[in-house]
Structure formats: C-alpha cells, structure tokens
C-alpha cells in the first residue's frame, strides 16, 4: 500500500499499472494492488515523485 498526500482521480489508474486508487476523506490517496517486486515498486515511487505529490508511507499488507 502506498499512501500519498492529495487526491488522484481515476484517469491515473492506467498510469499506475493496475493499482487501485482510493481517495480518502482526509485528502490522501491510497494505491493498492497485488504483490510487486522491488523494481516495480521503485517504478511506482518514481511516478509519485514525477507527479510532485508528497509520499506519506509505503507498507506491505498481507491479504486477508
């Protein structure tokens, strides 16, 4: 799970390669999706950086 400050609308979903974008009431966006390797994670983080949106956290979450 990647948490960023600010809201991304649904048009960015394809750019984030199948990740689910969830806009929260507190003004943050969660990017969640299936397990990815370290190289793919770095690619996603570069995209967040390129958007100029502050990164809040990155957490590994086990499926229920």
Residue, then its C-alpha position, 0 to 999 in steps of 0.5 A: x500500500x502506498x499512501x500519498x498526500x492529495x487526491x488522484x482521480x481515476x484517469x491515473x489508474x492506467x498510469x499506475x499499472x493496475x493499482x487501485x486508487x482510493x481517495x480518502x476523506x482526509x485528502x490522501x490517496x491510497x494505491x493498492x494492488x497485488x504483490x510487486x517486486x522491488x523494481x516495480x515498486x521503485x517504478x511506482x515511487x518514481x511516478x509519485x515523485x514525477x507527479x510532485x505529490x508528497x509520499x506519506x508511507x509505503x507498507x506491505x499488507x498481507x491479504x486477508 
